[in-house]
Amino acid sequence: MEDFEKRKLLSALCHGAIFLSSSVISVGIPILILFLVDDPVVKGNARESLNFHINLYIYAFVFILLIVVLIGIPLLVILGLLSFIMPIIAIVKVLSEPNQVYVYPYIFRLV
């Protein structure tokens, strides 16, 4: 496989891992790619994907706590929509511009 195609495939896999499962698998795939691949663009996409996953878990925890004051339910619905839409946007961007790392807006960079 050509490096260009490999870069597109692995970068899209990092961002699309969230659709495979909402458990360890969705976080495990970007972690494996981060440690096994030497390509800096793919590593950048793996980091962004991990940061997005971590942010989703943190926001979901906070919003579940906010269910007590009845604002958590609409926030969880919005979070669910964003967790579906944002990775699709990331995959499209990665496939159209494979030489650039996709950066999710409005998330904390922890990794």
N, C-alpha and C positions, 0 to 999 in steps of 0.2 A: 504494500500500500504506500502510496506517495505521502510525504510528510504533510503536504497541504491538506489532503483529504483526511489524514489521521488527526491533524489539528482540529479540523471541523467536527469530526466524529466525536472525539474525546471532549471537546468543549461543549458540544450539544448534549452529550451524555451527562456531564456535570450538572448542567442546568435542568435537564429533563429527569434527573433522578428522583425528584420530588413526586413525579407522577407514578413511580413504581410502588412506593409505599410511604406511609407517614411515620415509619419507625426507623430502626437503625440502618436499614438498607439505603434509605434516601440520603443519609449522612455518610454512610460508609463508602459509597461509590466515589464521591468527591475526595474523601480522605485518601482512599487507595490511589486515585489518579494523582493527587498532590504529591504522594511519596514515591510513586513509581515512574512518573514521566519527567523528562528533563526539559521539555519545551516551556519557556517562560510564559508564553501566552496561555497555554493550557493550564499551567500552575496558577496563573492569575484568575482564570475563569473558575478553577476549583476553589480558590480562596473566596471569591465572590459568592459562589454557590453555598459554601459553608457558612459564610456570614449571613446570607439570606435565611438559611435554615435555622440558624441559632436565633436570629431576630424573630422569626415566626414563632419559635417555641417560647421565647421570652414574652412576646406580645400576647400569645394565647394564654399563658399563665396569668398575666396581669388582667386580661379581659375576663377570664373565668372568675377572678377575685372580684371584679366589678359587677358581676351578675347580681350581687346582693343589692346594689343600688339601681338595678334595672337598665343601666347603660351598657353593660357588658354584652348583652345579646346582640344588639345591632353592630357593635364593634367586632364581635366574633364573625358575624355574617360578612362584614366588609373585609376582614382578615382572610376569610375563606375565599372570597372572590379574588383578592390580591394574590393569594398563594397559588391560584390557578392562572391568572392573567400574566403576572410578571415573569414567570419562567417561560411562557410562550413567547413573550416579547424578547426575552434574552436569547432563546434558541434562534429566532428569526434573525436577530442582530448578529449572532455568532456565525450563522451560516452565510449571511450576506457580507459580513466584514470579518473574515477569519483571522486577520492579523492584529485585531484589537481586542482587548479584554472588555467584556461588557460589565459595566458598573451599575449596580442596582441603586436607584435613587432613594434617599431618606432612610438608610439603614446605618447601624453602627458597625464599624469595622473592628471586629474582635480577633480575627485570625490574620 
